[in-house]
Amino acid sequence: MFGCQQNLIRVNSDTQAILEYLCSEATKLSNCGTYYARQIFFKTGKIPNRAQLHKVLGTENRNLHYQAFYSDTAQQILTGVAESFKSFIGLLKAFKNGTITDRPKPPKYRQGGMALVTFTGRSVKLKDGMLRFPLGSKVKAWFGLDAFFLPMPSNLDFKAIREYRILPRNGCFYLEFVYKTTEIQAIVDPAKCLMIDHGVDNWLTCVSNAGTSFIVDGKHLKSLNQGYNKQVAFLMEGKSNGFWSKRLANLTERRNRQMRDAVNKAARKVINHCLKNGIGTIIFGWNKGQKNSANMGSKTNQKFVQIPTGRLKDRIAQLGERYGLKFVETEESYSSKASFVDHDLLPTFGEKPEGWLPSGKRIKRGLYRTAQGWLINADCNGCGNIGRKVAVILGLDLSGIGRGTLSAPLRQKIWS
């Protein structure tokens, strides 16, 4: 298993110039590899692999952009090109088999800018608390530089790091450390499950058959996203579609950091709850493609589509895997309409029986009334139904979900 830590690089102007140069050369080398791969594909219908790209651009033609990098680093850039064409071929086969409907296009060229630069663990050395990153032979000949240095974070083990990635984004540079981690086998019971229903104001509503329930509040996150869009709209007023500025880049970068932090903190709250209560199974309700072509009005689209719930789902799955928790994803059609308490039939989207009606009803926002007249939290009711979707398959007992669990979930703020 591998983890990734992202650190913002704060360096002097000299090192800043080196990073800008490397990331610019990465774009040019990537385009050279893309050009060769496209020509081979158009003429033969086949694609080159990493070794062929390395041979053509490095060994045979001595490409100048290739020689700007240490050999391992240049190979990593060309590996990315080879993998993108390999994915294209896979999608093309899926299109011909009818698995996907849209015909894929070959990878295109990067339109300038800067690209990711990757250093392997064996090429970077540690000296006096500083990481030494080697440069290519041409850089040494042109500028008299053979390496540059960046600080080593104190919370990581140098020997465990497998890869270093320099990521340019919105005028900033980040150093990503990919390191090897070990699985932590927690003491949990697979028969205990946590069911998750996602939304906007209630970003995550969680109900377990262990008698617990809570809500990860999404109002603050929605407010931050709304504020970002207002500032962007103000700065873009009267400008062309391609307009961009340093202020817009700073705003966007700040917003992206907030979203990333929210995803990590919300996922950690879910995992900590599972570990504390011995819950070994997580069931996440998710309809694939639900954000594609969403047409819920401009305001609702902004709240629903731009909030990174998909990234949060994947982060919960990653953390759960590290602690030995089972993650199950299931469709959630009609889970909000049907009554969990009254055991209503739960049809799949497109397969609803004629005349099907739920026994309960959502009487107002956030409140659901069952056939017995109970008033419960509408999102908690949806969580229970998400669990029912897979309870028989997984052999789960949902009898531990009581009226109190459904009626009074504890609200937790992301930044608290």
RALINBEL-V154243 format. One record per helix or strand of 3 or more residues. SS is the DSSP state (H for helix, E for strand). FROM is the first residue (numbers start at 1). TO is the last residue. If there is no record, write none. Layout:
ss={SS:SS}
from={FROM:FROM}
to={TO:TO}
//
This chain:
ss={E:H:H:H:H:E:H:E:E:H:E:H:E:E:E:E:E:H:H:E:H:H:E:E:E:E:H:H:E}
from={2:13:50:64:71:117:121:124:130:137:147:158:161:172:189:202:213:219:246:279:298:309:326:361:367:375:378:403:410}
to={8:44:60:67:97:120:123:127:134:143:151:160:169:180:198:208:217:236:277:285:305:322:330:364:369:377:394:407:412}
//
